[in-house]
């Protein structure tokens, strides 16, 4: 039986087309066509074009789809011969595509308005930094950017291992992170040639240019970059020999981070560091090309947007990575698109994952200046493994914090009348926080939080074994589980009293429960701080860093989100919110949890209103006569793993991993999403 065509409700039917109707697909050059399989193994062909996904599950219609993406105009009657689908089926599909705006009537001259390689203005805002800086400057860059001094010994706890090299300059005078420098507040204004992207596929966007300056530098050093990548692959496989029989998502992420760690280690170690501005361009370009791969793997592991998140042990191939990146807009950032042509991306994946040579072969010899770098690969891998352990430990704070917010919201639910107007204000404030979590957070529900913690558990265990040659004694989650003996005591009593005082008459029991939830979170945070300090002692020994001048605190870990620049968090840092609401000061380090009442504290106003962005939710009447289906694709126009993304409470993932509207409240109604950036929470 024929499957229905899915079209948007409310579209007026078009007058029937005939054999002589001239048609064209205006966005054919930016379309993607990918083959896959259905759950029963049957072949499936999917056309991604703009905001639409068109699926063909009848192999007889595959030729129709393949001819459709040619840019030249065609007569409707010609489509009947595409795979011999016949006129009745061809006309039905063409009319559906017309209604969806995927094709249109071809009128007059059809010269393409191409933007290929045209000079385009910089898409970047003016950079705030006026001189080169680095994390090891005598005058603290961290203090300059956040207002809080942090000893460099703790750097990797606040700036993830895969971003510690971003702010440095290479010998070409370009920042290692290029346009994606983290934090954005440390980016410099550097002359860049921005051009229109000529590549077919969804990177072909008139409003998103590519960085041709970076592409030229990469081409100059390509064979040297690939030689370094091949050496990194070989050393990685010694640490992770199971990857020789097949790569997993977690393996590829770790390998990419190892490549990023090589130049970062060279610039951040205290014994014979490479000076800021003196990094060999082959190393900075190695960083850039593998950072793109790392971001795709991060997207697979952590972003529950358009496809089901993957666990680290899921097998993956180069072809699957490329297909995923294409259909999930991983080659897009907020401002531009990846400048690397497909053959260079395929080359890089072949060298790193297949152990092949690049198409042009390797140079006969590694540059004499780069040869000594091979001796630094092993300590660089150690740096990467320690950095990923730190990342997994520290970022475990955010699932715990959002879980605490949810529990606090539930503890106040229905209790608004217990203590009068002030109790209502506090309950409404946590109601607003809960709504923000539901609408804007990658940690919006317990399933997503548990998935992230499972990824961190795997990351910590495998990286620990790669450095110490033995598995950790227990999982990361077990290490971070709070000790029951920490809860209770003076700190909890002080908080309970402060909460009760603000809730008013009848709020004592609520305050006790509220304080117990907070103490559970702070106790876990204390475990995280203690573990992070231990990891950083090993990192300091590796980099020959001096001992830190101060203890690490829970508040220091929030500096990552401060570095994000704008307020991208879905909820405030919980200790700060409690301080504002209840007039307390909270201090947590590896040995102490202290809560003090601050005298004469005044209540703060309610949280600002959250304003989600409306999107259209489609309803789908049936259309007979063809196996083609059309649906809206929310991916279009979004950036990759480290850029802007839609995060929804009204989006859920169906069995195929695609995002479908109507999550928490059942299908059918109007859905809402809001814009957020990829912060910790």
N, C-alpha and C positions, 0 to 999 in steps of 0.2 A: 504494500500500500504506500502511496506517495506521502511524504512528510509535508507539513505545511510550510509556506514561506512566512516568516515572522516579520511584521512591519509595524511601524508606530501607529497607535490608535489616533484617529482624528485626521489622518492624511486624506485629502480628497483624491478620489480616483482620477487618473489621467485618461484622456481620450486614447482609444486604441491606436497602436502604432501599426504601420504596414511595412512591407518589404523594403520600400524606398526611403524610409525615415532615416536621416543621417544622425548618428549618435557618436559621442565621444566620452571617454572617461578622463576628466580633466586632471585628476590626481593620480594617474596611473604610475607616474615616476616615483611617487612617494609610497606606493602600495607595497605590501609584503604578501607573498604567497608561500605557505608552509604546509608540508605534508606531515601527517601524524596518523595515529590509529585510535579507534574508539576502544571502549572497554572490552568489547568482544573480539578485538584484533582486526576488525574491518578497517579499510583505509579511509582517511578523512583528509580533505583539503580545505584549508582556511585562508581566506583573503582578508587581510587587515588593511583597511583604508580609512584614514581619518579617524572618526569616532565610531566606525562600524566594523563589525566582524561578519563576514559572509562565509558560511560553511557549506561544503558540498560533500555528501556522504555516498553519492552514486558515482562510481568511477566513470560512467558514461558522460558525466557532466564535467569531468576534470579538464578536458581539452577546451571546453567553453570558458572556464575560469582562466586558463593559461593564455588564451587569445585575448581575453577581455582586458588584460593589463598592458596591452600594446598601446602606445600613446597616439597612434594615428586614428583619425576618424574612420568610421565604418558605417555601412548600411545595415539596418536591422536584419534584412533578409540574409546577409552573409552569416549571421550568427547561427542560422539553422544548420549550416555545414560544419560548425565547430564541434567536432566529435560526433557529427551526424545526430544531434539531439532532435532535429526536426523543428519545423516552424511552430507548432502549438507550444511545445515546451520552451523554445527559445524566446518566443514573444512574451510568455508569462514571466520568465526570469528577467527579461529586459524591462518590462513594465514595473516589476517590483524594484529593480535597481534604479529606475527613473524616479519612482516615488520617494526613495530614500536619498536621492541626490547623489548617488554614487556615479551614475552616468547622467548625461544631459543631452539635449538636442544640440547638434552641431550646426551653428548658423554662421554664415559668412566665412571669412578667411579664418583658418585654424592655426595660425602661427603660435607656437608655444611662447609664453612669456617666461623665459628661462632666467634664473638668477645665478647660474653656474659661475663660480669663480669671480663674481663681481665684487669689487671692493665695497665693504660695508662698514658702517661706523661701529665703534666698540659697544658691545651690549652691556658693559660693566659700569657701575656707578664709579664716581671718582673715589680713589682709594684714600683712606684717612691717614695712612702711614707715609711719612715724608722721607724717611731714611731707612736703610737696611737695619734690621734688628734680628736677634736670635734669642733662643731660650737660655743661652749661657752668657749673655751680656752681664757686665758688672752691675749696671743699673737694671733692675728687674723688669723684664718685659711683661711678666705676669702682673706685677703691681701696676704697671702703666695701663694695662688693658682691663684689669678687673678691680683695681683699688685694693687688692689683697696681695701681700707678698707671700710667695710660696717658695720654699727652698727647692732648687733644681733637682735635688735628690728625689723629689716626689713627682717629677714632670710627667712620667708615663701614666700616673693615676688620674691626671686631669686632661692631658692631651694624649689620646690613644696612640699606641705604638705605630699605627699605620699613618699617623699624621705628624709625628714629631719632627720630620724633616721638611715639612711644607714651607716654613718661613725662610729657610736658608737660600742664598743665591749660589748659582753655579758660575762657571767661568765665562759663560755667555752673558752674564749679567741678568739672568732670569731666575725668578723664584722657582724652587723645585715643585711646588704645588701649582704653578701657573695660575690660571684664573680661578682654580678651586682652593686656593690657600685657606687653611684653617689655622686660626680664626680669620674671618673675613676682615676684621679690624686690623690685621697685620699685613694685609696685601699692599703692595706698592704699585704705583702707576708706572707701568713699563710698556714702551712702544710695542704694539702688536699688529700684525697684518691680519685683519679679519676679512674673510671672503665667504661668499655664498657657497653652500655645500653642493657639489655636483653628483654625489653618490645616489644611486637609486635606492629606494627604501624610505622608511619614515624619517631618516635624517635629511631628506630633501625638503627643507623648510625655508620659505622665503624670509621668515622673521627670526631664524636662528642661525647665525653664521658659525664658521669653524675657524680655529686658530691655526692659520697657515704658517706662522712663524715657528710654532712648536713642531709642526709637521716637517718643515724643512730641516730643523735640527735633528729630528729623529732619523730622517733619511740619510743625513751625512754620517751618522754613527751606527746605522742599523746593524751591520755585520758584527761590530764590536758589542753592541747591546745583546744580540742573539748569542754570542759566544759566552758572555757573562751569564745569561739566562740558562744556557746549557750546563754551565758549571754549577749553578745554584741547584738545578734539577738533580744532578748527580749526587750532590752532597745531601739534599733533602731525602733522597731515596735510601741513603745509608741510615738515616734516623727513622724513616718510616718505610721499611722494606715492603710492607703489605701493599703499598701503592703501585708497586711494579706489576701487580696482577690486575690493576684497575683503580682508577681514581674515584674518590668520593667528593662530595661538595665540601666537606671539612678539609680534606687533603688539599684541594685546589686553593681554598682560602688560606691555609697555613703556608703553602708554597709561595703564594703571591706576597704575603706579609714578610716572608723571609727575604724576598727580593727587595721589598721596600726598606727592610731593616739594614741592608748593606750600606747604602749611602748615609742613612740616618746614624748608624753606629759610627761611621767614620767621622761624622761632624760633631757628634755629641760625646764621644769618649774624651776623657781628660788627659790621657797620655797620647801625645802626637795627634791631636785632632786636625782635620782638614779645616782650614780657615774659611770663614764665611766669605763666599765669592770666589773660592778656589776649587770647587768641586768639578771634576772632569765631566763634560757634558754627556758622555756615554753613560755615566752613573745617574745623572739627573733624569736622563731620558729612559733608562731602565726603570726608574721609579715611576715615571708617568705612565708608561705603557702597562706595567703590571698593576698599577693602582686602578686602572680601568677594570681589569680582571677581578681584582679584589672587591670592587664595588658591586659587580654583578653577583658574586658569591654571597656577599653580605645581603643583597636584596633577596636572593633565594632563601637564605636562612632566617631573616628577621622581618620582612615586610609582608604583612597579611593583606595585601591590597587586591591584586588581580588574579593571582594563582596561589594555591595552597603552599604555605611555607614548608620547606624541606628540612629534614633532619640531617645532621652532618654525615651520617653513614650512607646516604643515598648515592648510588653510583651515578657518574656523570661522564659524558664524552665531550670533546671539543665541539662537535656539531650541535649537541644539545645546549651547550653554553651559548653558542652563537644564536641559535633559534630563540632561546629564552630572552637574550639581550635585545634582539630585534623586536619581538612582539611586546616586550615590557618597557620599551623606550629607555633602556639602560644606556644608550649612546647619547642621551640628552641630559643636559644640566639645566639649571634655571635660565642660563643666558645663551647657551650655544649647543653645538653638537660635536661629537668626537670627529677629529680631523683625519683619523687613520683610515686609509682605504681598506676594503675587505681583505685583499690579499695579504696586507701586512698583519692584520689581526689573525688571519688564518696561519700565517708564518709563525707568529708569536705562540699561538696555541700548539702548533705542531712541535716547535722546539721544546716548550715547557712540558707538555703532556705526553707527546708521542716520542720524544727523543730524536726527532728528525732534524735535518739541516734546513736552514732557510732556503727559499727557492734559488737565490743567487749564490748559495754556498757560504761557508765561513771564510773569513780572511785567513791567509796562511799563518799569520802570527797575531797574537794579541798585542795591542799597543804596549810599548815598553813601559809606559807610565801606569798602565792598568794591570800589568802582570803581577806586581806585588799585592794587588787587591785580592787575588785568589787566596792568599794566606789569611785574609780577614773574613772569609765566608763562614767558617766555623763559629767564631765568636759572634758574628752577625746573626747566625741562626739561633744561638743562645739568647741574644738580645730579643729576637722576635718571639721566642718561646716564653721568655719571662714577661715580655710585654703583653702577650695574649693571656697569660695567667692573670696578670694585673687587670686587664680589660674585663675578663670574665668575672673576677671577684668584685671589682668596683661597680660594674654595671648591673650586678645582681641587686644593688641597692634599689634600683628603680622599680622592678616588679614588686619588691617588698614594700616600697613606699606607696605605690598605687593601690596595692592590696590593703594597706593600712587605711588609706583614704576611703576605700569602699566600706571597710568595717566600721570606721568612724561615722560615715554617713548612715549606715544601718543602725548603729547604736543610738543615733539621734532621731531616726525616723519615727514619726508619730508622737514625739515627746515635746512638741512645740509648746504645749500648754502647761508643761510641768513647772516652768519658772517665769512665765510672763513674756513680755516683749523681747527682752534680751535673749532668752532661750530661743524664741522664734527666729531672731536675727542669726544666731549661730547655726541653728538647724538649716535655715535657708542658705547660709553661706556654704555649708557642706553639701547641700542639695545642688548648688551651682557647680561645685567642684566635681561632684559625681556626674553631672550632665556633661561637663567638659571632658572628663575621662571617656565617657561613652561616645562623644562626638568627635574627639580629636586625638585620641591616644592610640599608639601601637600596642598599648598594654590595657586595652579597654575591657577585657574580660579574662576570667581565670584560665581559660584554654590558651590564650595567647601568652599570658604570663608564665604558665607552666612550660609552654614550648620554649620560650626564651631561656628559662632556667635550665631546661634539658640541654640546650645548645651550649650554655656556659659550663655546665657540668662536663660535657664531652670536651670542650675546648681546654678546660683546666686540666683534666686528667691526661689527655694526649700530649699537651705541651709540657706538663710536669714530667712525664715519662721520657720525653725527648731530651730533657736536660739532665735529669737525675738518673736516667736509665732504670727507673722503677716506677710503678704506679703509686699514686698517692695513697695513704692509709685509708682514706674514706673519700666519698664524693664531695665536691664543692658545696653542694646543698647541705650535706651533713656537717661540714666544717662550720658553716655559717648559721646553723640552727641555734637559736639563743638558749642559753642555760636558764632553766626555770628559776634558779636561785638569784638571778640578776633582777628578776621582776619583784615588785614589792619594795619595801624599804623606804628610806626618807625621800628619795627623788620622786617616786611614784606618789607618796603622800602629799608632797608639795604641789605637784601638778593637779592631783585630785582636788585639793583645797582651792587652788586657783580657778579651776573649771567650775567647781560648785559655787564659788563666790560670784562668778559671772553669770551662771545660769539662774541663780536666785533660789527662792524657797522651793523645796521639793526636788532639787536637782542633785542631791547627794549621791544617790545610787547610780544615776546616769554618769556622774562625774567619776565615780570609782571605776566603772566599766570603761569609760573613755580613757582614763589614765592607764589602765591595764593594757589596752590596745596600743597606745603610744609607747609604753615601756617595752612591749614585745618588739616593736619596730626599732627602737633605739638599741635594744640588746643585740638585735641582728646587725644593726649598723656598727656597733662596737666590734663584733666579730669581723666584719668586713675591714674596718680600719686596722685591726691587729694583723690580719692576714696580708693586707696591702703593705703594711710596714715591713713584714718579713720578706715579701717578694722584692721590695725595693732595696732591701739590704743586699740581696744577691745581685740585683741590677747594678747597684753602686759598686760592688766589688768588681763586676765585669767591666764597668766603664771607668774604674779608678776614681770614682767620685769621693769627695770627703763626706764625713758623716753629716747628716742634716743638722741645722742649727735650731730646730724646733720640732716638737712632736706633731704628728699628723692628727687632724681632727675630722669629725664627720662633716663639718661645714666646709672644709677644704675640698672634699669630693664634689661639692656642688659647683665648684669653679668651672667645670666643663660646661655647664649650662649657662653660666655667666658669660663665658667666652663666645657662646653662640651669637651674642651681640644684641639681637632683638629678643623680646620675651616670647620665646617659642614653646615654653613649657605649657602643658595642659593644666597643671596645678602648681601652686607655689611649693618650694622646698618645705617639707612638713615642719621641721623645727622653726623655720622663720615664720610660718603661718601661726603656729602655736604661740610664739613670742608676741606676735601682733595681737592675737585674739585675747590671750589670757595674762599678758603682762609678766611673762617668765623669761628667764635666760637659760638656754640649754647648751651644755657642753658635753661632748662625747669624744673621748680618745680611747686608746687601747686598754687603759686601766681604769677609767673613771666615767661614770654617767652622773652628771650633776645638773640639777634643776633648781634654780633660785628664783624667788619671786622678785619682780622689779617693782619698787614702790611707785605709787601714783600713776599706774598705767591706765590709759584711757582706751575704751573700745575703739576698734577701727571700723570704717564703713564696710558695707557688703561688697562682695566681689563685683567687678564690672560685668555688664551683660555680655554673654557669649552670643555672637551673631553668626550662625551657620549660613553657608551659601546654598541656595536652592539649586537642585538639578532636576531634570525631568526624568520621571520613572515611566518606562514604556509598558504598555499593555499590548497584547499580541493576538489579533484576530487571525483566523486561519485563511490560507489561500491554497487552493488545490492545484495539483498538476505538476509539481516539481519537488525534488529533494533539497533544494537550496533553502537555507535559513539565513536571516539577517537579524542581527541584534546590535544594540549600542555597546560600544567598547569604551569604558571609562578610562582606559590607559592613556588615550591619546593626549599629547601635550604635556604629559607629566615627565618629571626628571627621573634620574636613576636613584640608586640606593642612598646616596649622600646628598640628595637635593630635595626640592619640594615634592610633596606627595599628598594625595588625597587620602584621608583616613576617616573611616565612617563607622557610625554606630548602626546605620541602616543598611549596611552592606554585609552580606554573608557570603561564604564560599560554598558553592554547590559541589556535588560529587566530582565534577570535572575540574574543580579548582578555580573556576571563573567567578568573578564577582557578580552577584545578582542582587537586585534591590529588594528591600523588605526584610531586613534582618530581625531585630528584636521584637517588633510588633506584628510580625506576620507579613506576608507578601501583599503587594498590590497598591499600598498607599504611596503618597509623595515622599520621596527620600530626600535626606539632606546630608551634605558633607561639608566639612570646613577645611580650610587650608592650614597645614602645619608643616614644619620642617622636621628633619629626622633627628630630634634631640633624644636624650636618654630616655625620656618618658613623654 
